[in-house]
Protein backbone atom coordinates (compact mmCIF):
# COMPACT_ATOMS: atom_id res chain seq x y z
CA UNK A 1 0.00 0.00 0.00
CA UNK A 2 1.29 3.48 -0.80
CA UNK A 3 2.89 5.43 2.01
CA UNK A 4 0.42 8.32 1.61
CA UNK A 5 -2.51 5.91 1.82
CA UNK A 6 -1.10 4.42 5.01
CA UNK A 7 -0.63 7.90 6.45
CA UNK A 8 -4.18 8.89 5.53
CA UNK A 9 -5.62 5.79 7.19
CA UNK A 10 -3.52 6.27 10.33
CA UNK A 11 -4.55 9.89 10.69
CA UNK A 12 -8.20 9.04 10.07
CA UNK A 13 -7.88 6.49 12.87
CA UNK A 14 -6.61 9.24 15.20
CA UNK A 15 -9.16 11.86 14.12
CA UNK A 16 -11.26 13.18 16.98
CA UNK A 17 -14.95 14.12 16.87
CA UNK A 18 -14.26 17.76 15.95
CA UNK A 19 -12.09 16.65 13.01
CA UNK A 20 -14.82 14.28 11.83
CA UNK A 21 -17.34 17.13 12.03
CA UNK A 22 -15.03 19.56 10.14
CA UNK A 23 -14.54 17.04 7.34
CA UNK A 24 -18.28 16.32 7.19
CA UNK A 25 -19.18 20.02 6.96
CA UNK A 26 -16.55 20.66 4.29
CA UNK A 27 -17.70 17.64 2.28
CA UNK A 28 -21.33 18.80 2.33
CA UNK A 29 -20.24 22.34 1.36
CA UNK A 30 -18.33 20.95 -1.64
CA UNK A 31 -21.60 19.52 -2.88
CA UNK A 32 -22.27 18.31 -6.37
CA UNK A 33 -19.07 19.69 -7.94
CA UNK A 34 -17.22 16.55 -6.99
CA UNK A 35 -19.86 14.03 -8.04
CA UNK A 36 -18.66 13.71 -11.63
CA UNK A 37 -15.01 13.65 -10.61
CA UNK A 38 -15.66 11.15 -7.81
CA UNK A 39 -17.61 8.79 -10.10
CA UNK A 40 -14.83 8.82 -12.70
CA UNK A 41 -12.12 8.17 -10.10
CA UNK A 42 -14.13 5.40 -8.41
CA UNK A 43 -14.55 3.58 -11.70
CA UNK A 44 -10.77 3.58 -12.14
CA UNK A 45 -10.22 2.26 -8.63
CA UNK A 46 -12.77 -0.56 -8.61
CA UNK A 47 -10.18 -3.15 -9.60
CA UNK A 48 -7.36 -1.72 -7.47
CA UNK A 49 -6.54 -3.88 -4.46
CA UNK A 50 -5.09 -0.88 -2.57
CA UNK A 51 -8.41 0.95 -3.01
CA UNK A 52 -10.49 -2.01 -1.84
CA UNK A 53 -8.27 -2.64 1.17
CA UNK A 54 -8.09 1.02 2.22
CA UNK A 55 -11.80 1.64 1.66
CA UNK A 56 -12.59 -1.36 3.83
CA UNK A 57 -10.32 0.06 6.52
CA UNK A 58 -12.11 3.43 6.33
CA UNK A 59 -15.42 1.70 7.10
CA UNK A 60 -13.80 -0.23 9.92
CA UNK A 61 -12.25 2.80 11.59
CA UNK A 62 -15.54 4.71 11.23
CA UNK A 63 -16.84 2.28 13.85
CA UNK A 64 -14.37 3.76 16.34
CA UNK A 65 -15.39 5.77 19.37
CA UNK A 66 -14.51 9.19 17.93
CA UNK A 67 -16.48 8.57 14.76
CA UNK A 68 -19.45 7.06 16.60
CA UNK A 69 -19.63 10.07 18.91
CA UNK A 70 -20.83 12.34 16.09
CA UNK A 71 -24.33 12.24 14.54
CA UNK A 72 -24.86 9.60 11.87
CA UNK A 73 -25.30 12.18 9.07
CA UNK A 74 -21.96 13.78 9.97
CA UNK A 75 -20.31 10.38 10.16
CA UNK A 76 -21.63 9.46 6.71
CA UNK A 77 -20.38 12.73 5.24
CA UNK A 78 -16.99 12.30 6.90
CA UNK A 79 -16.71 8.76 5.50
CA UNK A 80 -17.45 10.17 2.04
CA UNK A 81 -14.77 12.85 2.58
CA UNK A 82 -12.31 10.12 3.60
CA UNK A 83 -13.15 8.11 0.47
CA UNK A 84 -12.64 11.20 -1.69
CA UNK A 85 -9.29 11.85 -0.02
CA UNK A 86 -8.32 8.23 -0.63
CA UNK A 87 -9.22 8.59 -4.30
CA UNK A 88 -7.20 11.80 -4.49
CA UNK A 89 -4.15 10.19 -2.90
CA UNK A 90 -4.34 7.08 -5.08
CA UNK A 91 -4.88 9.07 -8.29
CA UNK A 92 -2.62 12.02 -7.44
CA UNK A 93 -0.31 11.35 -10.39
CA UNK A 94 -3.15 11.23 -12.92
CA UNK A 95 -5.44 13.98 -11.60
CA UNK A 96 -5.01 17.61 -12.47
CA UNK A 97 -3.98 19.78 -9.55
CA UNK A 98 -7.46 21.34 -9.38
CA UNK A 99 -9.19 17.93 -9.46
CA UNK A 100 -6.89 16.65 -6.73
CA UNK A 101 -7.68 19.71 -4.61
CA UNK A 102 -11.43 19.31 -5.16
CA UNK A 103 -11.34 15.71 -3.94
CA UNK A 104 -8.91 16.25 -1.06
CA UNK A 105 -10.18 19.62 0.23
CA UNK A 106 -13.05 18.38 2.44
CA UNK A 107 -10.80 16.01 4.40
CA UNK A 108 -8.02 18.62 4.41
CA UNK A 109 -10.30 20.65 6.70
CA UNK A 110 -9.22 18.11 9.34
CA UNK A 111 -5.95 16.85 7.79
CA UNK A 112 -4.23 19.89 6.21
CA UNK A 113 -1.22 17.91 4.96
CA UNK A 114 -3.42 16.66 2.11
CA UNK A 115 -3.10 20.09 0.48
CA UNK A 116 0.38 21.02 1.67
CA UNK A 117 2.00 19.74 -1.51
CA UNK A 118 4.39 17.68 0.57
CA UNK A 119 2.69 14.52 1.77
CA UNK A 120 5.76 13.67 3.85
CA UNK A 121 5.54 16.97 5.77
CA UNK A 122 4.41 16.15 9.31
CA UNK A 123 2.48 18.75 11.30
DRENTORKOL-3810 file (N, C-alpha, C; in nm, 4 decimals):
REM DRENTORKOL-3810
@n.u->0.0850; n.v->-0.1175; n.w->0.0000; ca.u->0.0000; ca.v->0.0000; ca.w->0.0000; c.u->0.0896; c.v->0.1239; c.w->0.0000
@n.u->0.0497; n.v->0.2259; n.w->-0.0719; ca.u->0.1293; ca.v->0.3480; ca.w->-0.0804; c.u->0.1454; c.v->0.4125; c.w->0.0563
@n.u->0.2592; n.v->0.4771; n.w->0.0741; ca.u->0.2891; ca.v->0.5428; ca.w->0.2006; c.u->0.1847; c.v->0.6489; c.w->0.2350
@n.u->0.1416; n.v->0.7283; n.w->0.1352; ca.u->0.0422; ca.v->0.8318; ca.w->0.1610; c.u->-0.0920; c.v->0.7726; c.w->0.2009
@n.u->-0.1268; n.v->0.6579; n.w->0.1450; ca.u->-0.2513; ca.v->0.5910; ca.w->0.1820; c.u->-0.2417; c.v->0.5444; c.w->0.3267
@n.u->-0.1295; n.v->0.4871; n.w->0.3628; ca.u->-0.1105; ca.v->0.4423; ca.w->0.5012; c.u->-0.1189; c.v->0.5601; c.w->0.5975
@n.u->-0.0578; n.v->0.6720; n.w->0.5596; ca.u->-0.0626; ca.v->0.7903; ca.w->0.6453; c.u->-0.2064; c.v->0.8393; c.w->0.6595
@n.u->-0.2788; n.v->0.8447; n.w->0.5484; ca.u->-0.4179; ca.v->0.8892; ca.w->0.5532; c.u->-0.4987; c.v->0.8012; c.w->0.6475
@n.u->-0.4860; n.v->0.6712; n.w->0.6344; ca.u->-0.5620; ca.v->0.5795; ca.w->0.7191; c.u->-0.5240; c.v->0.5947; c.w->0.8660
@n.u->-0.3958; n.v->0.6098; n.w->0.8939; ca.u->-0.3523; ca.v->0.6266; ca.w->1.0332; c.u->-0.4082; c.v->0.7551; c.w->1.0932
@n.u->-0.4045; n.v->0.8627; n.w->1.0167; ca.u->-0.4548; ca.v->0.9894; ca.w->1.0691; c.u->-0.6068; c.v->0.9890; c.w->1.0803
@n.u->-0.6751; n.v->0.9185; n.w->0.9927; ca.u->-0.8202; ca.v->0.9039; ca.w->1.0074; c.u->-0.8524; c.v->0.8281; c.w->1.1350
@n.u->-0.7696; n.v->0.7300; n.w->1.1661; ca.u->-0.7880; ca.v->0.6494; ca.w->1.2872; c.u->-0.7737; c.v->0.7373; c.w->1.4123
@n.u->-0.6874; n.v->0.8381; n.w->1.4057; ca.u->-0.6610; ca.v->0.9242; ca.w->1.5203; c.u->-0.7499; c.v->1.0482; c.w->1.5254
@n.u->-0.8315; n.v->1.0676; n.w->1.4232; ca.u->-0.9156; ca.v->1.1857; ca.w->1.4124; c.u->-1.0184; c.v->1.1889; c.w->1.5248
@n.u->-1.0277; n.v->1.3018; n.w->1.5918; ca.u->-1.1258; ca.v->1.3183; ca.w->1.6983; c.u->-1.2602; c.v->1.3640; c.w->1.6439
@n.u->-1.3605; n.v->1.3728; n.w->1.7309; ca.u->-1.4946; ca.v->1.4124; ca.w->1.6868; c.u->-1.4979; c.v->1.5478; c.w->1.6146
@n.u->-1.4228; n.v->1.6448; n.w->1.6609; ca.u->-1.4262; ca.v->1.7757; ca.w->1.5946; c.u->-1.3669; c.v->1.7675; c.w->1.4538
@n.u->-1.2658; n.v->1.6847; n.w->1.4337; ca.u->-1.2095; ca.v->1.6646; ca.w->1.3010; c.u->-1.3077; c.v->1.5954; c.w->1.2083
@n.u->-1.3795; n.v->1.4975; n.w->1.2614; ca.u->-1.4817; ca.v->1.4278; ca.w->1.1831; c.u->-1.5892; c.v->1.5280; c.w->1.1404
@n.u->-1.6308; n.v->1.6133; n.w->1.2346; ca.u->-1.7338; ca.v->1.7130; ca.w->1.2034; c.u->-1.6843; c.v->1.8147; c.w->1.1005
@n.u->-1.5580; n.v->1.8604; n.w->1.1116; ca.u->-1.5030; ca.v->1.9557; ca.w->1.0140; c.u->-1.5018; c.v->1.8949; c.w->0.8741
@n.u->-1.4580; n.v->1.7705; n.w->0.8642; ca.u->-1.4543; ca.v->1.7036; ca.w->0.7339; c.u->-1.5953; c.v->1.6867; c.w->0.6773
@n.u->-1.6900; n.v->1.6507; n.w->0.7635; ca.u->-1.8285; ca.v->1.6320; ca.w->0.7186; c.u->-1.8862; c.v->1.7632; c.w->0.6658
@n.u->-1.8664; n.v->1.8718; n.w->0.7394; ca.u->-1.9179; ca.v->2.0018; ca.w->0.6956; c.u->-1.8539; c.v->2.0456; c.w->0.5647
@n.u->-1.7247; n.v->2.0269; n.w->0.5518; ca.u->-1.6549; ca.v->2.0657; ca.w->0.4287; c.u->-1.7012; c.v->1.9815; c.w->0.3109
@n.u->-1.7255; n.v->1.8518; n.w->0.3359; ca.u->-1.7703; ca.v->1.7644; ca.w->0.2276; c.u->-1.9083; c.v->1.8065; c.w->0.1786
@n.u->-1.9991; n.v->1.8366; n.w->0.2730; ca.u->-2.1333; ca.v->1.8804; ca.w->0.2332; c.u->-2.1273; c.v->2.0141; c.w->0.1598
@n.u->-2.0380; n.v->2.1031; n.w->0.2020; ca.u->-2.0243; ca.v->2.2336; ca.w->0.1361; c.u->-1.9720; c.v->2.2175; c.w->-0.0071
@n.u->-1.8888; n.v->2.1179; n.w->-0.0297; ca.u->-1.8332; ca.v->2.0954; ca.w->-0.1637; c.u->-1.9432; c.v->2.0554; c.w->-0.2614
@n.u->-2.0415; n.v->1.9831; n.w->-0.2108; ca.u->-2.1604; ca.v->1.9519; ca.w->-0.2882; c.u->-2.1401; c.v->1.8728; c.w->-0.4152
@n.u->-2.2183; n.v->1.9075; n.w->-0.5135; ca.u->-2.2267; ca.v->1.8307; ca.w->-0.6372; c.u->-2.1065; c.v->1.8470; c.w->-0.7296
@n.u->-2.0221; n.v->1.9468; n.w->-0.7054; ca.u->-1.9069; ca.v->1.9692; ca.w->-0.7937; c.u->-1.8223; c.v->1.8431; c.w->-0.8079
@n.u->-1.8097; n.v->1.7710; n.w->-0.6985; ca.u->-1.7218; ca.v->1.6548; ca.w->-0.6985; c.u->-1.7873; c.v->1.5278; c.w->-0.7509
@n.u->-1.9182; n.v->1.5272; n.w->-0.7656; ca.u->-1.9863; ca.v->1.4034; ca.w->-0.8040; c.u->-1.9310; c.v->1.3423; c.w->-0.9330
@n.u->-1.9167; n.v->1.4227; n.w->-1.0353; ca.u->-1.8663; ca.v->1.3715; ca.w->-1.1630; c.u->-1.7237; c.v->1.3209; c.w->-1.1467
@n.u->-1.6407; n.v->1.4005; n.w->-1.0831; ca.u->-1.5009; ca.v->1.3647; ca.w->-1.0614; c.u->-1.4901; c.v->1.2385; c.w->-0.9766
@n.u->-1.5680; n.v->1.2303; n.w->-0.8706; ca.u->-1.5664; ca.v->1.1145; ca.w->-0.7806; c.u->-1.6080; c.v->0.9880; c.w->-0.8559
@n.u->-1.7124; n.v->0.9957; n.w->-0.9344; ca.u->-1.7607; ca.v->0.8793; ca.w->-1.0097; c.u->-1.6543; c.v->0.8289; c.w->-1.1062
@n.u->-1.5893; n.v->0.9199; n.w->-1.1756; ca.u->-1.4835; ca.v->0.8820; ca.w->-1.2699; c.u->-1.3682; c.v->0.8143; c.w->-1.1967
@n.u->-1.3240; n.v->0.8735; n.w->-1.0862; ca.u->-1.2124; ca.v->0.8171; ca.w->-1.0101; c.u->-1.2492; c.v->0.6816; c.w->-0.9505
@n.u->-1.3721; n.v->0.6678; n.w->-0.8996; ca.u->-1.4133; ca.v->0.5401; ca.w->-0.8409; c.u->-1.4134; c.v->0.4283; c.w->-0.9440
@n.u->-1.4551; n.v->0.4598; n.w->-1.0658; ca.u->-1.4548; ca.v->0.3577; ca.w->-1.1701; c.u->-1.3140; c.v->0.3083; c.w->-1.1974
@n.u->-1.2164; n.v->0.3976; n.w->-1.1933; ca.u->-1.0770; ca.v->0.3584; ca.w->-1.2141; c.u->-1.0285; c.v->0.2681; c.w->-1.1016
@n.u->-1.0746; n.v->0.2949; n.w->-0.9813; ca.u->-1.0218; ca.v->0.2265; ca.w->-0.8635; c.u->-1.0912; c.v->0.0949; c.w->-0.8309
@n.u->-1.2010; n.v->0.0635; n.w->-0.8959; ca.u->-1.2774; ca.v->-0.0562; ca.w->-0.8607; c.u->-1.1936; c.v->-0.1834; c.w->-0.8605
@n.u->-1.0983; n.v->-0.1931; n.w->-0.9505; ca.u->-1.0178; ca.v->-0.3147; ca.w->-0.9597; c.u->-0.8836; c.v->-0.3028; c.w->-0.8890
@n.u->-0.8633; n.v->-0.1960; n.w->-0.8159; ca.u->-0.7363; ca.v->-0.1718; ca.w->-0.7469; c.u->-0.7425; c.v->-0.2314; c.w->-0.6067
@n.u->-0.6532; n.v->-0.3228; n.w->-0.5775; ca.u->-0.6544; ca.v->-0.3880; ca.w->-0.4457; c.u->-0.6233; c.v->-0.2893; c.w->-0.3336
@n.u->-0.5369; n.v->-0.1900; n.w->-0.3590; ca.u->-0.5088; ca.v->-0.0883; ca.w->-0.2565; c.u->-0.6360; c.v->-0.0112; c.w->-0.2218
@n.u->-0.7148; n.v->0.0230; n.w->-0.3245; ca.u->-0.8406; ca.v->0.0946; ca.w->-0.3014; c.u->-0.9346; c.v->0.0097; c.w->-0.2171
@n.u->-0.9545; n.v->-0.1143; n.w->-0.2562; ca.u->-1.0487; ca.v->-0.2009; ca.w->-0.1841; c.u->-1.0053; c.v->-0.2196; c.w->-0.0391
@n.u->-0.8777; n.v->-0.2428; n.w->-0.0185; ca.u->-0.8266; ca.v->-0.2644; ca.w->0.1171; c.u->-0.8413; c.v->-0.1376; c.w->0.2019
@n.u->-0.8026; n.v->-0.0239; n.w->0.1463; ca.u->-0.8089; ca.v->0.1018; ca.w->0.2216; c.u->-0.9536; c.v->0.1444; c.w->0.2461
@n.u->-1.0403; n.v->0.1277; n.w->0.1471; ca.u->-1.1805; ca.v->0.1639; ca.w->0.1658; c.u->-1.2422; c.v->0.0783; c.w->0.2764
@n.u->-1.2103; n.v->-0.0481; n.w->0.2783; ca.u->-1.2587; ca.v->-0.1364; ca.w->0.3830; c.u->-1.2105; c.v->-0.0884; c.w->0.5200
@n.u->-1.0868; n.v->-0.0443; n.w->0.5257; ca.u->-1.0318; ca.v->0.0056; ca.w->0.6519; c.u->-1.1014; c.v->0.1352; c.w->0.6959
@n.u->-1.1377; n.v->0.2200; n.w->0.5996; ca.u->-1.2115; ca.v->0.3427; ca.w->0.6332; c.u->-1.3425; c.v->0.3063; c.w->0.7034
@n.u->-1.4160; n.v->0.2102; n.w->0.6480; ca.u->-1.5424; ca.v->0.1699; ca.w->0.7096; c.u->-1.5197; c.v->0.1087; c.w->0.8476
@n.u->-1.4111; n.v->0.0367; n.w->0.8629; ca.u->-1.3796; ca.v->-0.0234; ca.w->0.9920; c.u->-1.3471; c.v->0.0842; c.w->1.0962
@n.u->-1.2624; n.v->0.1785; n.w->1.0608; ca.u->-1.2250; ca.v->0.2804; ca.w->1.1592; c.u->-1.3395; c.v->0.3761; c.w->1.1884
@n.u->-1.4366; n.v->0.3867; n.w->1.0980; ca.u->-1.5545; ca.v->0.4705; ca.w->1.1228; c.u->-1.6440; c.v->0.4094; c.w->1.2310
@n.u->-1.6118; n.v->0.2900; n.w->1.2738; ca.u->-1.6836; ca.v->0.2277; ca.w->1.3848; c.u->-1.6171; c.v->0.2580; c.w->1.5185
@n.u->-1.5100; n.v->0.3392; n.w->1.5127; ca.u->-1.4374; ca.v->0.3755; ca.w->1.6342; c.u->-1.5130; c.v->0.4776; c.w->1.7170
@n.u->-1.4703; n.v->0.4915; n.w->1.8406; ca.u->-1.5390; ca.v->0.5774; ca.w->1.9373; c.u->-1.5527; c.v->0.7221; c.w->1.8904
@n.u->-1.4454; n.v->0.7793; n.w->1.8373; ca.u->-1.4512; ca.v->0.9193; ca.w->1.7932; c.u->-1.5538; c.v->0.9385; c.w->1.6828
@n.u->-1.5557; n.v->0.8459; n.w->1.5890; ca.u->-1.6480; ca.v->0.8565; ca.w->1.4764; c.u->-1.7917; c.v->0.8316; c.w->1.5213
@n.u->-1.8099; n.v->0.7371; n.w->1.6129; ca.u->-1.9447; ca.v->0.7056; ca.w->1.6596; c.u->-2.0009; c.v->0.8137; c.w->1.7510
@n.u->-1.9151; n.v->0.9030; n.w->1.8008; ca.u->-1.9630; ca.v->1.0071; ca.w->1.8912; c.u->-2.0275; c.v->1.1251; c.w->1.8179
@n.u->-2.0191; n.v->1.1275; n.w->1.6856; ca.u->-2.0833; ca.v->1.2342; ca.w->1.6088; c.u->-2.2133; c.v->1.1807; c.w->1.5470
@n.u->-2.3064; n.v->1.2703; n.w->1.5137; ca.u->-2.4325; ca.v->1.2240; ca.w->1.4539; c.u->-2.4085; c.v->1.1428; c.w->1.3269
@n.u->-2.5004; n.v->1.0522; n.w->1.2998; ca.u->-2.4859; ca.v->0.9603; ca.w->1.1867; c.u->-2.4702; c.v->1.0337; c.w->1.0537
@n.u->-2.5424; n.v->1.1443; n.w->1.0345; ca.u->-2.5305; ca.v->1.2177; ca.w->0.9075; c.u->-2.3908; c.v->1.2764; c.w->0.8923
@n.u->-2.3335; n.v->1.3270; n.w->1.0024; ca.u->-2.1962; ca.v->1.3783; ca.w->0.9968; c.u->-2.0979; c.v->1.2658; c.w->0.9709
@n.u->-2.1208; n.v->1.1531; n.w->1.0351; ca.u->-2.0314; ca.v->1.0383; ca.w->1.0163; c.u->-2.0339; c.v->0.9932; c.w->0.8704
@n.u->-2.1520; n.v->0.9858; n.w->0.8112; ca.u->-2.1626; ca.v->0.9460; ca.w->0.6710; c.u->-2.0912; c.v->1.0439; c.w->0.5786
@n.u->-2.1058; n.v->1.1726; n.w->0.6056; ca.u->-2.0379; ca.v->1.2735; ca.w->0.5238; c.u->-1.8863; c.v->1.2656; c.w->0.5417
@n.u->-1.8418; n.v->1.2415; n.w->0.6642; ca.u->-1.6985; ca.v->1.2298; ca.w->0.6897; c.u->-1.6404; c.v->1.1054; c.w->0.6228
@n.u->-1.7160; n.v->0.9975; n.w->0.6200; ca.u->-1.6713; ca.v->0.8765; ca.w->0.5497; c.u->-1.6567; c.v->0.9075; c.w->0.4007
@n.u->-1.7531; n.v->0.9792; n.w->0.3452; ca.u->-1.7449; ca.v->1.0168; ca.w->0.2035; c.u->-1.6238; c.v->1.1066; c.w->0.1788
@n.u->-1.5957; n.v->1.1987; n.w->0.2711; ca.u->-1.4774; ca.v->1.2852; ca.w->0.2584; c.u->-1.3498; c.v->1.2016; c.w->0.2632
@n.u->-1.3477; n.v->1.0999; n.w->0.3503; ca.u->-1.2313; ca.v->1.0117; ca.w->0.3598; c.u->-1.2134; c.v->0.9315; c.w->0.2312
@n.u->-1.3239; n.v->0.8842; n.w->0.1739; ca.u->-1.3153; ca.v->0.8108; ca.w->0.0474; c.u->-1.2647; c.v->0.9020; c.w->-0.0643
@n.u->-1.3126; n.v->1.0255; n.w->-0.0671; ca.u->-1.2644; ca.v->1.1199; ca.w->-0.1686; c.u->-1.1152; c.v->1.1465; c.w->-0.1517
@n.u->-1.0716; n.v->1.1623; n.w->-0.0268; ca.u->-0.9292; ca.v->1.1850; ca.w->-0.0016; c.u->-0.8474; c.v->1.0637; c.w->-0.0450
@n.u->-0.8990; n.v->0.9453; n.w->-0.0193; ca.u->-0.8321; ca.v->0.8230; ca.w->-0.0627; c.u->-0.8198; c.v->0.8202; c.w->-0.2148
@n.u->-0.9277; n.v->0.8531; n.w->-0.2840; ca.u->-0.9222; ca.v->0.8595; ca.w->-0.4302; c.u->-0.8179; c.v->0.9603; c.w->-0.4759
@n.u->-0.8162; n.v->1.0762; n.w->-0.4112; ca.u->-0.7203; ca.v->1.1804; ca.w->-0.4486; c.u->-0.5773; c.v->1.1318; c.w->-0.4306
@n.u->-0.5498; n.v->1.0670; n.w->-0.3176; ca.u->-0.4145; ca.v->1.0187; ca.w->-0.2900; c.u->-0.3750; c.v->0.9098; c.w->-0.3898
@n.u->-0.4651; n.v->0.8168; n.w->-0.4158; ca.u->-0.4339; ca.v->0.7083; ca.w->-0.5083; c.u->-0.4160; c.v->0.7568; c.w->-0.6518
@n.u->-0.4914; n.v->0.8583; n.w->-0.6913; ca.u->-0.4885; ca.v->0.9074; ca.w->-0.8293; c.u->-0.4093; c.v->1.0378; c.w->-0.8441
@n.u->-0.3327; n.v->1.0733; n.w->-0.7433; ca.u->-0.2620; ca.v->1.2016; ca.w->-0.7435; c.u->-0.1805; c.v->1.2245; c.w->-0.8709
@n.u->-0.1164; n.v->1.1212; n.w->-0.9208; ca.u->-0.0311; ca.v->1.1355; ca.w->-1.0388; c.u->-0.1108; c.v->1.1535; c.w->-1.1683
@n.u->-0.2372; n.v->1.1132; n.w->-1.1689; ca.u->-0.3154; ca.v->1.1228; ca.w->-1.2918; c.u->-0.4179; c.v->1.2364; c.w->-1.2888
@n.u->-0.4481; n.v->1.2883; n.w->-1.1719; ca.u->-0.5442; ca.v->1.3977; ca.w->-1.1599; c.u->-0.4771; c.v->1.5319; c.w->-1.1846
@n.u->-0.5528; n.v->1.6248; n.w->-1.2391; ca.u->-0.5009; ca.v->1.7613; ca.w->-1.2471; c.u->-0.4917; c.v->1.8160; c.w->-1.1053
@n.u->-0.4129; n.v->1.9183; n.w->-1.0884; ca.u->-0.3982; ca.v->1.9783; ca.w->-0.9548; c.u->-0.5337; c.v->2.0238; c.w->-0.9004
@n.u->-0.6162; n.v->2.0852; n.w->-0.9849; ca.u->-0.7464; ca.v->2.1338; ca.w->-0.9377; c.u->-0.8397; c.v->2.0178; c.w->-0.9021
@n.u->-0.8368; n.v->1.9090; n.w->-0.9791; ca.u->-0.9194; ca.v->1.7931; ca.w->-0.9465; c.u->-0.8729; c.v->1.7280; c.w->-0.8162
@n.u->-0.7415; n.v->1.7191; n.w->-0.7984; ca.u->-0.6890; ca.v->1.6649; ca.w->-0.6726; c.u->-0.7387; c.v->1.7493; c.w->-0.5549
@n.u->-0.7265; n.v->1.8804; n.w->-0.5688; ca.u->-0.7680; ca.v->1.9706; ca.w->-0.4612; c.u->-0.9177; c.v->1.9580; c.w->-0.4326
@n.u->-0.9979; n.v->1.9443; n.w->-0.5366; ca.u->-1.1434; ca.v->1.9307; ca.w->-0.5156; c.u->-1.1762; c.v->1.8045; c.w->-0.4364
@n.u->-1.1082; n.v->1.6953; n.w->-0.4675; ca.u->-1.1344; ca.v->1.5711; ca.w->-0.3944; c.u->-1.0769; c.v->1.5743; c.w->-0.2527
@n.u->-0.9591; n.v->1.6299; n.w->-0.2359; ca.u->-0.8913; ca.v->1.6251; ca.w->-0.1062; c.u->-0.9356; c.v->1.7350; c.w->-0.0100
@n.u->-0.9873; n.v->1.8453; n.w->-0.0616; ca.u->-1.0184; ca.v->1.9620; ca.w->0.0227; c.u->-1.1099; c.v->1.9328; c.w->0.1420
@n.u->-1.2199; n.v->1.8607; n.w->0.1259; ca.u->-1.3045; ca.v->1.8381; ca.w->0.2441; c.u->-1.2299; c.v->1.7702; c.w->0.3596
@n.u->-1.1523; n.v->1.6670; n.w->0.3319; ca.u->-1.0797; ca.v->1.6006; ca.w->0.4401; c.u->-0.9629; c.v->1.6867; c.w->0.4879
@n.u->-0.9114; n.v->1.7722; n.w->0.4009; ca.u->-0.8023; ca.v->1.8624; ca.w->0.4409; c.u->-0.8485; c.v->1.9626; c.w->0.5461
@n.u->-0.9800; n.v->1.9804; n.w->0.5619; ca.u->-1.0302; ca.v->2.0648; ca.w->0.6704; c.u->-0.9875; c.v->2.0078; c.w->0.8054
@n.u->-0.9681; n.v->1.8775; n.w->0.8106; ca.u->-0.9221; ca.v->1.8115; ca.w->0.9336; c.u->-0.7773; c.v->1.7649; c.w->0.9240
@n.u->-0.7309; n.v->1.7348; n.w->0.8021; ca.u->-0.5948; ca.v->1.6854; ca.w->0.7793; c.u->-0.5265; c.v->1.7743; c.w->0.6754
@n.u->-0.4755; n.v->1.8911; n.w->0.7162; ca.u->-0.4233; ca.v->1.9893; ca.w->0.6208; c.u->-0.3074; c.v->1.9407; c.w->0.5345
@n.u->-0.2347; n.v->1.8396; n.w->0.5767; ca.u->-0.1220; ca.v->1.7911; ca.w->0.4961; c.u->-0.1661; c.v->1.7456; c.w->0.3578
@n.u->-0.2940; n.v->1.7108; n.w->0.3426; ca.u->-0.3419; ca.v->1.6663; ca.w->0.2115; c.u->-0.3248; c.v->1.7738; c.w->0.1042
@n.u->-0.3251; n.v->1.9003; n.w->0.1441; ca.u->-0.3104; ca.v->2.0092; ca.w->0.0483; c.u->-0.1775; c.v->2.0832; c.w->0.0617
@n.u->-0.0889; n.v->2.0323; n.w->0.1443; ca.u->0.0378; ca.v->2.1019; ca.w->0.1672; c.u->0.1325; c.v->2.0922; c.w->0.0488
@n.u->0.1095; n.v->1.9959; n.w->-0.0391; ca.u->0.2004; ca.v->1.9745; ca.w->-0.1511; c.u->0.3137; c.v->1.8800; c.w->-0.1164
@n.u->0.3339; n.v->1.8585; n.w->0.0090; ca.u->0.4387; ca.v->1.7685; ca.w->0.0568; c.u->0.3761; c.v->1.6674; c.w->0.1503
@n.u->0.3370; n.v->1.5541; n.w->0.0959; ca.u->0.2690; ca.v->1.4524; ca.w->0.1772; c.u->0.3557; c.v->1.4039; c.w->0.2925
@n.u->0.4883; n.v->1.4156; n.w->0.2782; ca.u->0.5761; ca.v->1.3671; ca.w->0.3848; c.u->0.5860; c.v->1.4680; c.w->0.5003
@n.u->0.5452; n.v->1.5912; n.w->0.4776; ca.u->0.5536; ca.v->1.6975; ca.w->0.5767; c.u->0.4627; c.v->1.6670; c.w->0.6941
@n.u->0.5196; n.v->1.6468; n.w->0.8110; ca.u->0.4407; ca.v->1.6146; ca.w->0.9313; c.u->0.4106; c.v->1.7424; c.w->1.0084
@n.u->0.2863; n.v->1.7575; n.w->1.0511; ca.u->0.2481; ca.v->1.8749; ca.w->1.1296; c.u->0.2719; c.v->1.8461; c.w->1.2755
END
